[in-house]
Each structure stands twice: as structure tokens, then as C-alpha cells.
């Protein structure tokens, strides 16, 4: 529960940043985020000796940059990928590699333009890989971090799982320098971006936990109010999670977008178990657990 406590604290800080703004839309965000997830009803189940809580009822604010809502969306996304990829691995012989594609830092006010360039570059890279006949699908996640350098204060990068046709595959696909060269050509830049590639064992779902996570770290969201304001505008209606190829047959892009937009997949079901609830204590700065109680 400590992790949830910290997310609520960061949400309150983000709310305070928005409240400082003179913009009406940001002040509206402030009120909504402050009231987000003040009370949660859930069911406790014993799973292999561990007590696991399943949320049955909660009011999410659905603000794009709310740390709590971001956490909730990630949980729903991961559930969809666990379901879909289990089927994909059972029905297809594939290899998987996990690649991180970075770009040079930019100024926050230029982030939207940089993301457009990165999206075009990824399409060029994907076309090249598909022509090789090896890549049959992908999952792409955008992450943006607050990182000061001589080039700017914002570091956008992609985490990508590439699904390869089964059997042997070219070893250069695990060569970091080769990925750096390919990505630089796709970006059409004269510097060598940092890229990392590693092999993922087929059927191993742990890599989803590394790939499908926050678009922006909660600690970054609560670091600087001016950066948060610009980030909110720059990421407005920007998709952070994308699937393609064979993956889209098992995990629908429309479902991921629905979760991103409204925070629900539409097929949720309440879980049975020991009823419990959490209530945020503004004085104690933490959630209070009430076992056997659900309102």
C-alpha cells in the first residue's frame, strides 16, 4: 500500500501545481486530481499464499497527467497484454527482442515537433525491418523524462518489443551499434543515438511489465510546475502505446485507446473476496485500510 500512498502524495503535488496556474482548464485539473481516488472499495483474495486486492469501485479523475490515473491505466493495459500475448505465444512460433530507441534531448516547448519526427522515423525503420521479412509485429511505448542537458530539459524515447518470425534470426538484431546506425538513418540525424537491444524468451510475459508502464514518471510530473504545464499541452491527445502487425490480432488498438481515454475497457467485472476499503487521510498523509468494510 506504500506505493499507492506515494502516488496519492504525488497527485496532490501535481494538483497544487495546476492550481497555481492562471488557466481555467489547469485549475479544473487541480480540483479533479485532488479528489481522485479518495475512497477505494476492493476485494481481498488469497492467491498462492499472498493477499491480493482487486479494486471494485473507485472514482478516478481521468486527467491525462494524474499519477494515480496513469497507474490505473497501466494496470488495465497490462491485463489486456497478458491475456492477448498468452494466446499469441500459444498459436504462433515467434522470437521477441526488446529495443530502446532514444532521441537527443529537446526543449519541452518543442516536444510535440520532436515526437512527430520520431513517429515518422519509426515508420521508416519499421518499413525497412518488414522488407527484411523478419519482423511480423510490435508493441511501441513512448516515455518522456525530465532530464537536463545542453540540448534541452526533455528526453523522449521509445521502448519497443519487436516480434520476429520463428526460428533463427539475424544476430545483428541484438547489436546495439547496428540499431543506433539504423535509428540514426531513420531519424535523419548526424549523431549516433543511444540504443539498447536484448532478447526476450518467447512466452515470457515479464517484459510487458518493463514495456507497459508510465508515459511520464510520477516524480517527474511533480518536479516543476512550468515543465508540467508545457508537457500537458505538448502531449495533448498524443498516443503513448501502439501495437501493429500480428500483435494487433490479439490486442486491439481500439481497446488500448479506450482505456487511455476513459480509464475503462468496458468488460470489467467485480471480484469476490473479503470486502475492504481505503480512505485517504489528509492529516496522516496516507490511506487508511478498513478490512471487512466496503461502501
C-alpha positions as a LaTeX table, in Angstrom:
\begin{tabular}{lrrr}
\hline
Residue & $x$ (\AA) & $y$ (\AA) & $z$ (\AA) \\
\hline
Unk1 & 0.00 & 0.00 & 0.00 \\
Unk2 & 3.03 & 2.27 & 0.41 \\
Unk3 & 3.23 & 2.66 & $-3.36$ \\
Unk4 & $-0.37$ & 3.82 & $-3.54$ \\
Unk5 & 0.26 & 6.28 & $-0.71$ \\
Unk6 & 3.18 & 7.79 & $-2.60$ \\
Unk7 & 1.15 & 8.06 & $-5.82$ \\
Unk8 & $-1.59$ & 9.94 & $-3.96$ \\
Unk9 & 1.01 & 12.30 & $-2.45$ \\
Unk10 & 2.46 & 12.98 & $-5.89$ \\
Unk11 & $-1.05$ & 13.52 & $-7.27$ \\
Unk12 & $-1.73$ & 16.10 & $-4.58$ \\
Unk13 & 1.51 & 17.87 & $-5.52$ \\
Unk14 & 0.55 & 17.82 & $-9.22$ \\
Unk15 & $-2.86$ & 19.20 & $-8.24$ \\
Unk16 & $-1.12$ & 22.02 & $-6.39$ \\
Unk17 & 0.96 & 22.86 & $-9.46$ \\
Unk18 & $-2.15$ & 23.08 & $-11.64$ \\
Unk19 & $-3.89$ & 25.22 & $-9.00$ \\
Unk20 & $-1.05$ & 27.75 & $-9.28$ \\
Unk21 & $-1.79$ & 28.31 & $-12.98$ \\
Unk22 & $-3.93$ & 31.16 & $-14.27$ \\
Unk23 & $-5.53$ & 28.90 & $-16.88$ \\
Unk24 & $-9.08$ & 27.73 & $-16.20$ \\
Unk25 & $-8.50$ & 24.27 & $-17.68$ \\
Unk26 & $-5.48$ & 23.67 & $-15.46$ \\
Unk27 & $-7.39$ & 24.84 & $-12.38$ \\
Unk28 & $-10.13$ & 22.38 & $-13.29$ \\
Unk29 & $-7.48$ & 19.64 & $-13.46$ \\
Unk30 & $-6.32$ & 20.71 & $-9.99$ \\
Unk31 & $-9.72$ & 20.10 & $-8.39$ \\
Unk32 & $-10.31$ & 16.83 & $-10.22$ \\
Unk33 & $-6.87$ & 15.40 & $-9.36$ \\
Unk34 & $-7.15$ & 16.47 & $-5.72$ \\
Unk35 & $-10.39$ & 14.46 & $-5.40$ \\
Unk36 & $-9.11$ & 11.46 & $-7.35$ \\
Unk37 & $-9.28$ & 8.06 & $-5.61$ \\
Unk38 & $-10.07$ & 9.42 & $-2.16$ \\
Unk39 & $-12.03$ & 6.22 & $-1.44$ \\
Unk40 & $-11.50$ & 2.75 & $-2.93$ \\
Unk41 & $-13.59$ & $-0.40$ & $-2.46$ \\
Unk42 & $-11.92$ & $-3.69$ & $-3.27$ \\
Unk43 & $-11.99$ & $-7.43$ & $-2.64$ \\
Unk44 & $-9.13$ & $-9.31$ & $-0.99$ \\
Unk45 & $-8.28$ & $-12.78$ & $-2.30$ \\
Unk46 & $-5.70$ & $-15.32$ & $-1.17$ \\
Unk47 & $-3.64$ & $-16.18$ & $-4.25$ \\
Unk48 & $-0.88$ & $-18.74$ & $-3.63$ \\
Unk49 & $-0.48$ & $-17.56$ & $-0.05$ \\
Unk50 & $-0.47$ & $-13.84$ & $-0.83$ \\
Unk51 & $-3.35$ & $-11.43$ & $-0.18$ \\
Unk52 & $-4.16$ & $-9.61$ & $-3.42$ \\
Unk53 & $-6.60$ & $-6.72$ & $-3.67$ \\
Unk54 & $-8.90$ & $-6.22$ & $-6.68$ \\
Unk55 & $-10.44$ & $-2.77$ & $-6.98$ \\
Unk56 & $-14.21$ & $-2.94$ & $-7.45$ \\
Unk57 & $-15.22$ & 0.69 & $-7.05$ \\
Unk58 & $-13.29$ & 3.97 & $-7.19$ \\
Unk59 & $-13.70$ & 7.47 & $-8.61$ \\
Unk60 & $-10.85$ & 8.27 & $-10.99$ \\
Unk61 & $-10.46$ & 11.86 & $-12.19$ \\
Unk62 & $-9.29$ & 10.75 & $-15.69$ \\
Unk63 & $-6.93$ & 13.72 & $-16.05$ \\
Unk64 & $-4.15$ & 12.77 & $-18.51$ \\
Unk65 & $-1.28$ & 13.70 & $-16.19$ \\
Unk66 & $-2.73$ & 12.38 & $-12.93$ \\
Unk67 & $-0.22$ & 9.90 & $-11.41$ \\
Unk68 & $-3.00$ & 7.77 & $-9.90$ \\
Unk69 & $-4.97$ & 7.51 & $-13.14$ \\
Unk70 & $-1.79$ & 6.75 & $-15.05$ \\
Unk71 & $-1.14$ & 3.86 & $-12.64$ \\
Unk72 & $-4.69$ & 2.57 & $-13.06$ \\
Unk73 & $-4.47$ & 2.67 & $-16.87$ \\
Unk74 & $-1.17$ & 0.81 & $-16.86$ \\
Unk75 & $-2.75$ & $-1.98$ & $-14.79$ \\
Unk76 & $-5.60$ & $-2.37$ & $-17.28$ \\
Unk77 & $-3.23$ & $-2.25$ & $-20.26$ \\
Unk78 & $-1.04$ & $-4.94$ & $-18.73$ \\
Unk79 & $-4.05$ & $-7.18$ & $-18.13$ \\
Unk80 & $-5.02$ & $-6.93$ & $-21.80$ \\
Unk81 & $-1.48$ & $-7.74$ & $-22.92$ \\
Unk82 & $-1.22$ & $-10.71$ & $-20.55$ \\
Unk83 & $-4.44$ & $-12.12$ & $-21.99$ \\
Unk84 & $-3.59$ & $-11.43$ & $-25.63$ \\
Unk85 & 0.08 & $-12.43$ & $-25.62$ \\
Unk86 & $-0.63$ & $-15.75$ & $-23.92$ \\
Unk87 & $-2.80$ & $-16.62$ & $-26.93$ \\
Unk88 & $-0.26$ & $-15.22$ & $-29.38$ \\
Unk89 & 2.56 & $-17.35$ & $-27.92$ \\
Unk90 & 0.37 & $-20.47$ & $-27.92$ \\
Unk91 & $-0.72$ & $-20.07$ & $-31.54$ \\
Unk92 & 2.47 & $-18.75$ & $-33.14$ \\
Unk93 & 6.18 & $-19.51$ & $-33.14$ \\
Unk94 & 7.87 & $-16.16$ & $-32.61$ \\
Unk95 & 11.03 & $-14.64$ & $-31.21$ \\
Unk96 & 10.95 & $-11.35$ & $-29.34$ \\
Unk97 & 13.55 & $-8.65$ & $-28.89$ \\
Unk98 & 13.23 & $-5.61$ & $-26.64$ \\
Unk99 & 14.74 & $-2.42$ & $-28.07$ \\
Unk100 & 15.08 & 1.06 & $-26.60$ \\
Unk101 & 15.30 & 3.85 & $-29.20$ \\
Unk102 & 16.35 & 7.24 & $-27.89$ \\
Unk103 & 16.49 & 10.74 & $-29.29$ \\
Unk104 & 18.61 & 13.69 & $-28.27$ \\
Unk105 & 17.08 & 15.89 & $-25.58$ \\
Unk106 & 14.84 & 18.71 & $-26.72$ \\
Unk107 & 13.22 & 21.73 & $-25.08$ \\
Unk108 & 9.81 & 20.97 & $-23.62$ \\
Unk109 & 8.13 & 23.52 & $-25.89$ \\
Unk110 & 9.49 & 21.60 & $-28.89$ \\
Unk111 & 8.44 & 18.15 & $-27.68$ \\
Unk112 & 5.42 & 17.83 & $-29.95$ \\
Unk113 & 7.53 & 18.54 & $-33.05$ \\
Unk114 & 10.17 & 16.08 & $-31.86$ \\
Unk115 & 7.53 & 13.38 & $-31.38$ \\
Unk116 & 6.29 & 13.94 & $-34.92$ \\
Unk117 & 9.84 & 13.42 & $-36.21$ \\
Unk118 & 10.23 & 10.28 & $-34.08$ \\
Unk119 & 6.92 & 8.85 & $-35.31$ \\
Unk120 & 7.95 & 9.34 & $-38.95$ \\
Unk121 & 11.37 & 7.84 & $-38.19$ \\
Unk122 & 9.80 & 4.78 & $-36.58$ \\
Unk123 & 7.62 & 4.22 & $-39.65$ \\
Unk124 & 10.72 & 4.36 & $-41.85$ \\
Unk125 & 12.54 & 1.94 & $-39.55$ \\
Unk126 & 9.56 & $-0.43$ & $-39.48$ \\
Unk127 & 9.29 & $-0.42$ & $-43.27$ \\
Unk128 & 12.95 & $-1.34$ & $-43.52$ \\
Unk129 & 12.62 & $-4.16$ & $-40.99$ \\
Unk130 & 9.49 & $-5.52$ & $-42.66$ \\
Unk131 & 11.29 & $-5.63$ & $-46.01$ \\
Unk132 & 13.82 & $-7.95$ & $-44.37$ \\
Unk133 & 10.96 & $-10.40$ & $-43.79$ \\
Unk134 & 11.86 & $-10.88$ & $-40.14$ \\
Unk135 & 9.64 & $-8.52$ & $-38.14$ \\
Unk136 & 5.97 & $-9.58$ & $-38.00$ \\
Unk137 & 4.65 & $-7.31$ & $-35.24$ \\
Unk138 & 5.49 & $-4.85$ & $-32.49$ \\
Unk139 & 4.43 & $-3.07$ & $-29.31$ \\
Unk140 & 5.73 & 0.50 & $-29.00$ \\
Unk141 & 5.59 & 2.60 & $-25.83$ \\
Unk142 & 6.54 & 6.26 & $-25.54$ \\
Unk143 & 8.31 & 7.51 & $-22.43$ \\
Unk144 & 9.18 & 11.14 & $-21.71$ \\
Unk145 & 11.52 & 12.08 & $-18.88$ \\
Unk146 & 12.60 & 15.35 & $-17.32$ \\
Unk147 & 16.35 & 15.38 & $-17.93$ \\
Unk148 & 18.53 & 18.50 & $-18.12$ \\
Unk149 & 21.28 & 18.62 & $-20.75$ \\
Unk150 & 22.89 & 21.11 & $-23.11$ \\
Unk151 & 20.22 & 20.27 & $-25.70$ \\
Unk152 & 17.13 & 20.70 & $-23.54$ \\
Unk153 & 15.20 & 19.55 & $-20.49$ \\
Unk154 & 13.11 & 16.77 & $-22.04$ \\
Unk155 & 14.13 & 13.28 & $-23.13$ \\
Unk156 & 11.66 & 11.37 & $-25.34$ \\
Unk157 & 12.34 & 7.75 & $-26.22$ \\
Unk158 & 10.63 & 4.56 & $-27.34$ \\
Unk159 & 10.58 & 1.13 & $-25.74$ \\
Unk160 & 9.68 & $-1.46$ & $-28.38$ \\
Unk161 & 9.05 & $-5.17$ & $-28.42$ \\
Unk162 & 9.64 & $-6.48$ & $-31.93$ \\
Unk163 & 8.07 & $-9.85$ & $-32.73$ \\
Unk164 & 10.12 & $-11.89$ & $-35.20$ \\
Unk165 & 9.17 & $-14.87$ & $-37.31$ \\
Unk166 & 10.07 & $-18.15$ & $-35.59$ \\
Unk167 & 13.34 & $-19.98$ & $-35.99$ \\
Unk168 & 16.77 & $-18.43$ & $-36.39$ \\
Unk169 & 17.07 & $-14.70$ & $-36.87$ \\
Unk170 & 19.97 & $-12.41$ & $-37.88$ \\
Unk171 & 22.34 & $-11.82$ & $-34.95$ \\
Unk172 & 22.70 & $-8.15$ & $-35.88$ \\
Unk173 & 19.26 & $-7.64$ & $-34.40$ \\
Unk174 & 20.94 & $-7.86$ & $-30.99$ \\
Unk175 & 23.75 & $-5.44$ & $-31.92$ \\
Unk176 & 23.31 & $-2.09$ & $-30.14$ \\
Unk177 & 25.57 & $-0.25$ & $-32.60$ \\
Unk178 & 23.64 & $-1.56$ & $-35.60$ \\
Unk179 & 20.37 & $-0.37$ & $-34.05$ \\
Unk180 & 21.99 & 3.01 & $-33.41$ \\
Unk181 & 23.01 & 3.28 & $-37.07$ \\
Unk182 & 19.57 & 2.23 & $-38.33$ \\
Unk183 & 17.76 & 4.58 & $-35.96$ \\
Unk184 & 20.05 & 7.49 & $-36.87$ \\
Unk185 & 19.28 & 6.91 & $-40.57$ \\
Unk186 & 15.57 & 6.77 & $-39.82$ \\
Unk187 & 15.72 & 9.94 & $-37.71$ \\
Unk188 & 17.81 & 11.56 & $-40.45$ \\
Unk189 & 20.26 & 12.99 & $-37.90$ \\
Unk190 & 24.04 & 13.36 & $-37.87$ \\
Unk191 & 24.59 & 12.00 & $-34.36$ \\
Unk192 & 24.50 & 8.43 & $-33.03$ \\
Unk193 & 21.51 & 7.95 & $-30.72$ \\
Unk194 & 21.84 & 5.53 & $-27.82$ \\
Unk195 & 20.02 & 2.26 & $-28.49$ \\
Unk196 & 19.82 & $-0.95$ & $-26.48$ \\
Unk197 & 18.61 & $-4.36$ & $-27.65$ \\
Unk198 & 18.08 & $-7.61$ & $-25.77$ \\
Unk199 & 16.49 & $-10.97$ & $-26.43$ \\
Unk200 & 13.26 & $-11.92$ & $-24.64$ \\
Unk201 & 12.43 & $-15.57$ & $-24.15$ \\
Unk202 & 9.29 & $-16.47$ & $-26.05$ \\
Unk203 & 6.33 & $-16.81$ & $-23.72$ \\
Unk204 & 7.95 & $-14.68$ & $-21.00$ \\
Unk205 & 5.40 & $-12.02$ & $-20.03$ \\
Unk206 & 7.70 & $-10.21$ & $-17.58$ \\
Unk207 & 8.98 & $-7.95$ & $-20.36$ \\
Unk208 & 5.48 & $-6.43$ & $-20.58$ \\
Unk209 & 5.99 & $-5.04$ & $-17.08$ \\
Unk210 & 9.09 & $-3.22$ & $-18.31$ \\
Unk211 & 7.48 & $-2.01$ & $-21.53$ \\
Unk212 & 3.97 & $-1.08$ & $-20.44$ \\
Unk213 & 4.47 & 1.45 & $-17.68$ \\
Unk214 & 4.09 & 5.19 & $-17.11$ \\
Unk215 & 4.50 & 7.55 & $-20.06$ \\
Unk216 & 5.96 & 10.08 & $-17.61$ \\
Unk217 & 7.41 & 9.19 & $-14.21$ \\
Unk218 & 5.18 & 10.42 & $-11.37$ \\
Unk219 & 8.25 & 12.00 & $-9.78$ \\
Unk220 & 8.85 & 13.99 & $-12.99$ \\
Unk221 & 5.24 & 15.15 & $-13.11$ \\
Unk222 & 5.64 & 16.59 & $-9.63$ \\
Unk223 & 9.08 & 18.14 & $-10.18$ \\
Unk224 & 8.47 & 21.51 & $-11.84$ \\
Unk225 & 5.17 & 23.36 & $-12.47$ \\
Unk226 & 6.22 & 25.11 & $-15.69$ \\
Unk227 & 7.50 & 21.86 & $-17.18$ \\
Unk228 & 4.22 & 20.18 & $-16.22$ \\
Unk229 & 2.16 & 22.91 & $-17.91$ \\
Unk230 & 4.11 & 22.65 & $-21.16$ \\
Unk231 & 4.13 & 18.85 & $-21.01$ \\
Unk232 & 0.34 & 18.81 & $-20.66$ \\
Unk233 & $-0.03$ & 20.87 & $-23.84$ \\
Unk234 & 2.68 & 19.04 & $-25.78$ \\
Unk235 & 1.25 & 15.57 & $-25.06$ \\
Unk236 & $-2.38$ & 16.57 & $-25.61$ \\
Unk237 & $-4.13$ & 13.72 & $-27.46$ \\
Unk238 & $-0.79$ & 12.02 & $-28.14$ \\
Unk239 & $-0.96$ & 8.22 & $-28.16$ \\
Unk240 & 1.65 & 6.66 & $-25.87$ \\
Unk241 & 1.07 & 2.95 & $-26.60$ \\
Unk242 & 0.82 & 1.41 & $-30.08$ \\
Unk243 & 0.57 & $-2.11$ & $-31.48$ \\
Unk244 & 0.98 & $-3.37$ & $-35.02$ \\
Unk245 & 1.26 & $-6.47$ & $-37.17$ \\
Unk246 & 0.49 & $-9.82$ & $-35.57$ \\
Unk247 & 0.13 & $-8.26$ & $-32.11$ \\
Unk248 & $-2.92$ & $-6.24$ & $-33.21$ \\
Unk249 & $-4.75$ & $-9.53$ & $-33.89$ \\
Unk250 & $-4.58$ & $-10.33$ & $-30.17$ \\
Unk251 & $-4.57$ & $-6.89$ & $-28.52$ \\
Unk252 & $-6.77$ & $-4.34$ & $-30.26$ \\
Unk253 & $-5.51$ & $-0.77$ & $-30.60$ \\
Unk254 & $-9.07$ & 0.46 & $-30.12$ \\
Unk255 & $-9.19$ & $-1.24$ & $-26.69$ \\
Unk256 & $-5.90$ & 0.35 & $-25.63$ \\
Unk257 & $-7.18$ & 3.74 & $-26.80$ \\
Unk258 & $-10.44$ & 3.30 & $-24.89$ \\
Unk259 & $-8.57$ & 2.59 & $-21.66$ \\
Unk260 & $-6.35$ & 5.61 & $-22.30$ \\
Unk261 & $-9.35$ & 7.86 & $-22.94$ \\
Unk262 & $-11.92$ & 6.81 & $-20.32$ \\
Unk263 & $-9.90$ & 4.60 & $-17.97$ \\
Unk264 & $-12.07$ & 1.54 & $-18.60$ \\
Unk265 & $-12.03$ & $-1.35$ & $-21.05$ \\
Unk266 & $-15.79$ & $-1.90$ & $-20.77$ \\
Unk267 & $-15.58$ & $-5.56$ & $-19.77$ \\
Unk268 & $-14.61$ & $-5.16$ & $-16.11$ \\
Unk269 & $-16.30$ & $-7.42$ & $-13.57$ \\
Unk270 & $-16.41$ & $-7.06$ & $-9.79$ \\
Unk271 & $-14.36$ & $-9.67$ & $-7.94$ \\
Unk272 & $-15.48$ & $-11.75$ & $-4.98$ \\
Unk273 & $-13.48$ & $-11.87$ & $-1.77$ \\
Unk274 & $-13.09$ & $-10.26$ & 1.62 \\
Unk275 & $-14.51$ & $-6.73$ & 1.31 \\
Unk276 & $-12.15$ & $-3.91$ & 2.21 \\
Unk277 & $-11.74$ & $-0.22$ & 1.57 \\
Unk278 & $-9.13$ & 2.52 & 1.59 \\
Unk279 & $-9.78$ & 6.12 & 2.62 \\
Unk280 & $-7.28$ & 8.93 & 2.16 \\
Unk281 & $-6.34$ & 10.66 & 5.41 \\
Unk282 & $-5.25$ & 14.22 & 4.58 \\
Unk283 & $-3.91$ & 14.73 & 8.11 \\
Unk284 & $-1.93$ & 11.49 & 8.24 \\
Unk285 & $-0.96$ & 11.81 & 4.56 \\
Unk286 & $-1.74$ & 8.17 & 3.89 \\
Unk287 & $-4.52$ & 5.70 & 3.08 \\
Unk288 & $-6.33$ & 4.05 & 5.96 \\
Unk289 & $-7.23$ & 0.38 & 5.40 \\
Unk290 & $-10.65$ & $-0.83$ & 6.58 \\
Unk291 & $-10.96$ & $-4.62$ & 6.40 \\
Unk292 & $-14.41$ & $-6.11$ & 6.09 \\
Unk293 & $-15.83$ & $-2.75$ & 5.06 \\
Unk294 & $-16.94$ & $-1.65$ & 1.59 \\
Unk295 & $-19.34$ & 1.19 & 0.94 \\
\hline
\end{tabular}
